[in-house]
Amino acid sequence: MKVDLNADAGESYGAFAYGHDREIFPLVTSANLACGFHGGSPGRILEAVRLAKAHGVAVGAHPGFPDLVGFGRREMALSPEEVYADVLYQIGALSAFLKAEGLPLHHVKPHGACLAKVRRTGVYLSPDGQARLPSQGGKPQGGPGTLPAPGPG
């Protein structure tokens, strides 16, 4: 049996440090990296991706609501289309950093209120790391909100 030790990470923003990524990454096997809306500025995302690469940590997207002040934990009045667009945008941003460093997207785990909204609105995160609406063939798969990316590696 293989156990995945997972942590939320990459949530620092600009000059503001949040969390203990440098201390945690040597201990975990996968990390959910903030994608810019609730935490994780571009420079801090790149820093976290490089840290994950250095420690062999699998990286998943951790998209949240555009709520820096509330750290993505406040409910927002967003339509399913808006949730879809926000999640898709953030997965795309993290995917660009991963591609630049030669790493695959391992999984998607929505953050805070976004996770609750994804579950309620019918926006699903597919195993290929894409956000989908029910009208696009979206259907729930895997565990509670966390889905793997396709294939090995």
N, C-alpha and C positions, 0 to 999 in steps of 0.2 A: 504494500500500500504506500502510495506517495502522498505526502501532506504538503499543501501549498500554504505557506505563511504569508499573508497578504496585509498590506497597510495602505492607507491613504497618504499621499505625498505630493510634493511639488506645489504646495499651496501658498508659498511665500509670494509676495507681490512687490516688485520693484525693490525699494530700500527696506521694506518691512519683511522680516524673517518670521516664519510661522512653522512650527514643527521642528523635527530633529532628523531631517533626511540623511545627513552624513552619518549619524549614529545608527539609524534604522536600516539603511540599505544593505550593510553587510550581513544582516540577520534575516532578511525576508527573501522569498522566492518570487514574489510578484508585488507590483505596486499599482495603485489607481492614481494616475497623475491628473491633477486639476488642469483644465483646458482653457483658462482665461476668464471665465465669467464669474465664478465665485472666489477664485484665487488663481494664482499662476500667471504672472506676466510673461511675455515672450522670453526674456532673458532667463527668468527663473525656470520656465519650462525646459529650455535648452540645457540648463544646468542639471536639472533632475534627470533628463533623458541620458545625458552623458554619465551621470552618477550610476544610473541603472545599468548602462552598458558596462561600466567598469566593474560592477559587482555581479554581472550575469543575472540581473533581475528582469523578469518578464514585465512588460509595460502595458497597462490598460488605460483607456480613456475614462476620465471621471468628470463628465460634463455636468454643469449645474446651471441654475438660473442666473441671469445678469444682475446679481445682488451682492456686490462687494461689501457693502455696509452690514448686511445681515448674513454674510458668509454663505449665501445660497440656501438658507434654511427657512426663509419666509415664503409663504404661498404667494403666487403671482397669478393674476387673471389672464392666462394665456390660452389661446385656442389650440387644438391639436396641431394645426398647421404651424403655429408659432413655436410650439414645443419641438416639432419635427425639425424646423429650420434651425433653431438654436442648438439642438443636439447634433445635427448633421454638420453644422459650422464648426463646432468644437472638436468633433472627431476628425474633421478635415485638418484643423490646425495642428493637433497633436500628431496626426499621421505624417504631416510635412516634416516635422522635427524628427520623427522616427526614421523616415526615409533618408533624411540627410545624414543620419548616424548609422544607417544600415541595419535598423531593427524593425521587426514586424510589430503590428498591433496585436496584442495577445487577447484582450477582452475589453468589454465596455461595461462600466458600472456607474450609473447615474448617481449624482450627489444629492443628499438632503431632500428638499421639497421637490426637486426635479424628478427624483426617483418616484415619489408618491404620485406626482402628476403623470408620469409616463405610465404607471400602472393604471391610473384612472381614465386617461384619455384614449387609450387604444393605440398610442404610438409605441411601436416595438423596436427593439434593437436586435437586428438579425445576426446570425453567426458570422456573417461576412463583415461585421463592424459598421453596418449602415443602419440609419434610422429609417423606419418605414411606417406609413399609415396603413390602417386596415384595408383601404381601397387599393393599396399597392401590394397586397398579399401578405401584409404583416400579420404575424401570429406569435403568441408567446412561446418561448422555448427556454429550456434550461432552468436554472435556479431563480431565486427571487431577484430579478433585475440585473443579474450578471450573466453575460453571454460570452462564450469563447469566440475567437476569430477562427477562420477556417483552417483546416489542415494542420500538419505538423510544422513547428518552427515559426 
